[in-house]
Amino acid sequence: MTTKTDTARTSMSSKTSFWLRALNWVADRDAAYRSAQKLRSMPDERLEDMGITREQTEMKLDQRKPRKARSNTSHKLVAHKFG
């Protein structure tokens, strides 16, 4: 699926400013969140029509979430792993 942000990005170069890249990241996260919410709100019958089950949907959406750190891991190490 192509979004307006995808279309706008085709003209970006590798010298794109930090703020524009940050804004694009936020737009991507927002689009992913909205897509996930849309899938979660669909009835099981509609998911089956698309050839997927509720369990497959939840498993895929759970894979996209950041993992929580173990309680004995320092915050600096977690930031390094996921940053």
Buried (B, 14 or more C-beta within 10 A) or exposed (E): EEEEEEEEBEEEEEEEEEEEEEEBEEBBEEBEEEEBEEBEEBEEEEBEEEEBEBEEBEEEBEEEEEEEBEEEEEEEEBEEEEE
